[in-house]
Amino acid sequence: LEGSGSVAGFDLRSLKPAEVPFLRRKLGIVFQDFNLLGDRTAGENLLFVLRATGWEDREKMRARAMELLDRVGLAEAFDRFPHELSGGEQQRVVIARALLNEPKIILADEPTGHLDPDTSDEVLRLLRKLSEEDHVAVLMATHDYLTLEKFPARIVRCQDGKVGDEQTYGI
């Protein structure tokens, strides 16, 4: 293996299994398929994550969940189930979930893959806004070159087992 890497202050070459949960707390993850718990409301989905990451004060947990739903434009969705939300609304709940523990990095795996073009643009604008306001890096995987044109940013391409930038691949 060549090279080195660090994520949110963790050296990936020397990362011990016991340290992985601490690294995960520094990451927010936005999945293409939402991965919301269908038997719980939007608010309960957020509270579940807070409990799982060590939060105990119910009032603070509810306040944090409400704050983030408001930030993504869904203050009224706390008591709504995922099936009652549009795809774009579900993805905004996922983004709120990713922000719960003030991550250093948001990993977004094809975050607009199941959304129509207008909703995709809305979600990408939201990610950019949150990135700028919270000073959080967004690392997004996409195969959609139109997205790259509409929302220019630093591009890193993985090809043939190698990682390169615009100069390497002439993007």
C-alpha positions in Angstrom: 0.0 0.0 0.0 1.2 3.5 -0.9 0.3 6.8 0.6 -1.4 8.0 3.7 -4.7 9.5 4.7 -6.5 11.1 7.5 -10.1 11.8 8.0 -11.4 14.3 10.7 -8.1 14.0 12.5 -7.9 10.2 12.4 -4.9 8.6 10.7 -6.4 5.9 8.5 -3.2 3.8 8.4 -3.1 3.4 12.2 -6.8 3.5 13.0 -7.7 0.8 15.5 -11.1 -0.9 15.4 -11.9 0.6 18.8 -11.5 4.1 17.3 -13.9 3.6 14.5 -17.0 4.6 16.5 -15.3 7.9 17.4 -14.5 8.5 13.7 -18.1 7.7 12.7 -19.3 10.4 15.1 -17.3 13.0 13.0 -19.1 11.9 9.8 -22.6 12.5 8.5 -23.8 10.1 5.9 -26.4 10.8 3.2 -27.5 7.7 1.4 -29.1 7.5 -2.1 -31.8 5.2 -0.8 -32.6 7.4 2.3 -32.5 4.5 4.8 -35.1 6.0 7.0 -36.9 3.8 9.5 -40.4 3.4 8.0 -42.1 2.6 11.3 -40.9 5.9 12.9 -41.7 9.5 12.1 -39.2 11.9 10.8 -38.6 13.2 14.3 -38.3 9.7 15.8 -35.7 8.8 13.1 -33.6 11.7 14.3 -34.2 10.9 18.0 -33.1 7.2 17.3 -29.7 8.4 16.1 -29.3 10.8 19.0 -29.9 8.0 21.5 -27.6 5.7 19.6 -24.8 8.3 19.8 -25.1 8.8 23.5 -27.5 11.7 23.9 -29.6 11.3 27.1 -31.5 14.5 27.8 -34.9 14.1 26.1 -35.6 17.9 25.9 -32.2 18.6 24.3 -32.7 15.7 21.9 -36.1 17.0 20.8 -34.8 20.5 20.5 -31.9 19.4 18.3 -34.1 17.3 16.1 -36.6 20.2 15.7 -33.7 22.7 15.0 -32.4 20.6 12.2 -35.7 19.8 10.6 -36.3 23.5 10.6 -32.9 24.2 9.0 -33.7 21.8 6.1 -37.2 23.4 5.7 -39.2 20.6 7.3 -40.2 22.0 10.7 -43.7 20.7 10.3 -42.6 17.1 9.5 -41.6 16.0 13.0 -44.7 13.7 13.3 -44.9 12.6 9.7 -43.8 9.1 8.6 -41.4 8.7 5.7 -44.2 7.3 3.4 -46.1 10.6 4.0 -43.1 12.6 2.6 -42.0 13.2 -1.0 -38.6 11.9 -2.1 -37.1 15.3 -1.7 -38.5 15.7 1.8 -37.2 12.3 2.8 -33.7 13.3 1.5 -33.9 16.5 3.6 -34.7 14.4 6.7 -31.6 12.3 5.8 -29.5 15.5 5.6 -30.9 16.6 9.0 -30.0 13.2 10.4 -26.5 13.6 9.0 -26.0 16.9 10.8 -27.2 15.8 14.2 -23.8 15.4 15.8 -22.1 18.4 14.1 -19.9 16.3 11.7 -16.7 17.5 10.2 -17.5 15.7 6.9 -20.7 14.7 5.2 -20.4 11.7 2.9 -23.1 11.8 0.3 -23.5 8.7 -1.9 -25.5 9.7 -5.0 -27.7 11.9 -2.8 -29.9 12.9 -5.8 -30.1 9.5 -7.5 -33.8 8.9 -6.9 -34.9 12.5 -7.3 -36.3 14.6 -10.2 -34.0 17.3 -11.6 -35.7 20.2 -9.7 -35.6 18.4 -6.4 -32.0 17.3 -7.0 -31.0 20.9 -7.5 -32.8 21.9 -4.3 -31.0 19.2 -2.3 -27.6 20.1 -3.8 -28.2 23.8 -3.0 -29.1 22.8 0.6 -25.9 20.7 1.0 -23.8 23.6 -0.3 -25.5 26.1 2.0 -25.1 23.9 5.0 -21.5 23.3 4.1 -20.8 27.0 4.0 -22.7 27.8 7.1 -21.4 25.0 9.3 -17.9 24.8 7.7 -18.4 21.1 7.0 -16.8 19.4 4.0 -19.2 17.5 1.7 -17.7 14.6 -0.2 -20.2 13.5 -2.8 -20.1 10.5 -5.1 -21.9 11.0 -8.4 -22.0 9.7 -11.9 -24.0 12.7 -13.1 -21.8 15.1 -15.1 -24.7 17.5 -15.3 -24.6 17.9 -11.5 -20.9 18.7 -11.8 -21.6 21.4 -14.4 -24.4 23.0 -12.4 -22.7 22.8 -9.0 -19.0 23.3 -9.7 -16.6 22.3 -7.0 -13.3 20.4 -6.6 -13.5 17.2 -8.5 -11.7 14.0 -7.6 -12.0 11.0 -9.9 -11.4 7.4 -9.0 -10.4 5.3 -12.0 -8.5 2.1 -12.5 -7.7 1.9 -8.8 -6.2 5.4 -8.7 -7.3 8.7 -7.4 -6.7 11.9 -9.4 -8.0 15.5 -9.9 -9.0 17.6 -12.8 -5.4 17.9 -14.1 -4.7 14.1 -13.8 -7.8 13.1 -15.9 -8.4 16.3 -17.9 -11.9 16.7 -16.4 
